[in-house]
Amino acid sequence: MTILVTGGAGYIGSHCVRQLIAAGQKVCVIDNLSRGHREAVPPQASFFQIDLLDTEQLTDIMKSQRIEKVIHFAALAYVGESVENPLPYYSNNTAGTISLLRAMRQSRVSQIVFSSSCATYGIPASIPVTEDSPQTPINPYGWSKLFIEQMLIDCAHSYPNFGFIGLRYFNVAGCTHDGALGEDHNPETHLIPNCLKTALGQQSQMTILGNDYPTADGTCIRDYIHVDDICAAHLLALDALTPEAQRFYNIGLGHGYSVLEVIKTAERVTGCEIPIEYHPRRPGDPPVLAASNEKISRELGWSPRYTSLEEIIRSAWNWFQTHPHGYEHKTGSHTGNEPKDHS
Ligand SMILES: NC(=O)c1ccc[n+]([C@@H]2O[C@H](COP(=O)([O-])OP(=O)(O)OC[C@H]3O[C@@H](n4cnc5c(N)ncnc54)[C@H](O)[C@@H]3O)[C@@H](O)[C@H]2O)c1
């Protein structure tokens, strides 16, 4: 059986490819490298640099590589960028998934694990967030993912043998413990890598958006889950994927840490001072986000191995110390990863 991994050259996708190979699976990666890194794909996986929107090539690859199941990570994933420029999010993420689903139908591949997000919940009414909480996204990124969830439900209703499992991740963090793979986004918008870049002196300070939230220290609380625990959930989901599967699961630790706690822990791990500047709140940021992971624990037997924030940050620090400029040092102001508007 060969597993097709879309976005397998990205942060989470590359960690998952590594786990699949370690588990003895044959893996085929497709990625347009708009935000991924060819170096992150291990040589044991076959690799095709193509875009999700190229249905014809996707179909050819699925047939020639004898794909049986798909894990679909490929997406644009910056919330702020999606607000500034929504159309690439709908064309790349939502229309890109229509193209992938068409290619799957044309090559008789009918099972898929999909990377969804806690962004589909918007501002949750209660914490911890369960899978049946109302889904009202507050940005185009969240909507682009929710539309895909609905397409999967509709496909499962209409196409015989179509099965899916959608995994709604909370805040993914950390890196493989040997430091071989890591998080290399440009620009980086996530808290932990930005703390570590500040510790390395690559930026002068951390900006905290709001210290007047109704939390113990006034800063927002988020649920950080180690990338290897996310990937372990994908392997369990692959096993549980049947033609009848129509399921969604949250993946998170089940509790959160405040922005200030993350920064203080990063200071302890790195031994460096991380200067802070407070700015006003950003509209739409909920004070607390944390997943209920009760459903995935009960139904798939998943539980997180990395339960301490310090451990998660230490694993990321291994990567940043050995790869301070990521997989490659890109020079010049144009990063080459600006989203293309295919619409
Ligand atoms: N990182 C998080 O905390 C987080 C949280 C929730 C959900 N997710 C979801 O997990 C998935 C992976 O996230 P990540 O952090 O690894 O992102 P990433 O940007 O590191 O990886 C995404 C990969 O998809 C590729 N890609 C994007 N559009 C493509 C297209 N049209 N055709 C082919 N390849 C394309 C990129 O080149 C990149 O390698 C995404 O779907 C994201 O929405 C991530």
The ligand as an SDF file (V2000), in Angstrom:
LIG
                    3D

 44 48  0  0  0  0  0  0  0  0999 V2000
    1.0340   24.3880   12.1710 N   0  0  0  0  0  0  0  0  0  0  0  0
   -0.0790   24.4020   12.9100 C   0  0  0  0  0  0  0  0  0  0  0  0
   -0.0640   24.7680   14.1090 O   0  0  0  0  0  0  0  0  0  0  0  0
   -1.3930   23.9410   12.3120 C   0  0  0  0  0  0  0  0  0  0  0  0
   -2.5580   24.0030   13.1000 C   0  0  0  0  0  0  0  0  0  0  0  0
   -3.7640   23.5570   12.5520 C   0  0  0  0  0  0  0  0  0  0  0  0
   -3.8080   23.0530   11.2560 C   0  0  0  0  0  0  0  0  0  0  0  0
   -2.6650   23.0250   10.5030 N   0  0  0  0  0  0  0  0  0  0  0  0
   -2.7540   22.4940    9.1320 C   0  0  0  0  0  0  0  0  0  0  0  0
   -1.7570   21.4890    8.9680 O   0  0  0  0  0  0  0  0  0  0  0  0
   -1.3060   21.4710    7.6050 C   0  0  0  0  0  0  0  0  0  0  0  0
    0.2140   21.5620    7.5840 C   0  0  0  0  0  0  0  0  0  0  0  0
    0.6140   22.7700    8.2510 O   0  0  0  0  0  0  0  0  0  0  0  0
    2.1580   23.1820    8.3570 P   0  0  0  0  0  0  0  0  0  0  0  0
    2.3020   24.0320    9.5560 O   0  0  0  0  0  0  0  0  0  0  0  0
    2.9930   21.9700    8.1910 O   0  0  0  0  0  0  0  0  0  0  0  0
    2.2810   24.1130    7.0620 O   0  0  0  0  0  0  0  0  0  0  0  0
    3.4880   24.2270    6.0220 P   0  0  0  0  0  0  0  0  0  0  0  0
    3.2790   25.5090    5.2820 O   0  0  0  0  0  0  0  0  0  0  0  0
    4.7810   24.0020    6.7070 O   0  0  0  0  0  0  0  0  0  0  0  0
    3.2040   23.0040    5.0300 O   0  0  0  0  0  0  0  0  0  0  0  0
    2.2490   23.0530    3.9930 C   0  0  0  0  0  0  0  0  0  0  0  0
    2.8900   22.4430    2.7600 C   0  0  0  0  0  0  0  0  0  0  0  0
    1.9100   22.4230    1.7140 O   0  0  0  0  0  0  0  0  0  0  0  0
    2.5440   22.8510    0.4960 C   0  0  0  0  0  0  0  0  0  0  0  0
    1.4980   23.4120   -0.3460 N   0  0  0  0  0  0  0  0  0  0  0  0
    0.7350   24.5040   -0.0730 C   0  0  0  0  0  0  0  0  0  0  0  0
   -0.1370   24.6950   -1.0800 N   0  0  0  0  0  0  0  0  0  0  0  0
    0.0900   23.7180   -2.0120 C   0  0  0  0  0  0  0  0  0  0  0  0
   -0.4880   23.3900   -3.2850 C   0  0  0  0  0  0  0  0  0  0  0  0
   -1.4650   24.1320   -3.8140 N   0  0  0  0  0  0  0  0  0  0  0  0
   -0.0170   22.3310   -3.9510 N   0  0  0  0  0  0  0  0  0  0  0  0
    0.9770   21.5750   -3.4290 C   0  0  0  0  0  0  0  0  0  0  0  0
    1.5760   21.8320   -2.2470 N   0  0  0  0  0  0  0  0  0  0  0  0
    1.1240   22.8990   -1.5470 C   0  0  0  0  0  0  0  0  0  0  0  0
    3.5950   23.8690    0.9330 C   0  0  0  0  0  0  0  0  0  0  0  0
    4.6280   24.0260   -0.0080 O   0  0  0  0  0  0  0  0  0  0  0  0
    4.0910   23.2570    2.2490 C   0  0  0  0  0  0  0  0  0  0  0  0
    5.1730   22.3800    2.0360 O   0  0  0  0  0  0  0  0  0  0  0  0
   -2.0170   22.6240    6.9030 C   0  0  0  0  0  0  0  0  0  0  0  0
   -3.1360   22.0990    6.2400 O   0  0  0  0  0  0  0  0  0  0  0  0
   -2.4640   23.5210    8.0470 C   0  0  0  0  0  0  0  0  0  0  0  0
   -3.6150   24.2350    7.7050 O   0  0  0  0  0  0  0  0  0  0  0  0
   -1.4690   23.4550   10.9990 C   0  0  0  0  0  0  0  0  0  0  0  0
  1  2  1  0
  2  3  2  0
  2  4  1  0
  4  5  1  0
  4 44  2  0
  5  6  2  0
  6  7  1  0
  7  8  2  0
  8  9  1  0
  8 44  1  0
  9 10  1  0
  9 42  1  0
 10 11  1  0
 11 12  1  0
 11 40  1  0
 12 13  1  0
 13 14  1  0
 14 15  2  0
 14 16  1  0
 14 17  1  0
 17 18  1  0
 18 19  2  0
 18 20  1  0
 18 21  1  0
 21 22  1  0
 22 23  1  0
 23 24  1  0
 23 38  1  0
 24 25  1  0
 25 26  1  0
 25 36  1  0
 26 27  1  0
 26 35  1  0
 27 28  2  0
 28 29  1  0
 29 30  1  0
 29 35  2  0
 30 31  1  0
 30 32  2  0
 32 33  1  0
 33 34  2  0
 34 35  1  0
 36 37  1  0
 36 38  1  0
 38 39  1  0
 40 41  1  0
 40 42  1  0
 42 43  1  0
M  CHG  2   8   1  16  -1
M  END
$$$$
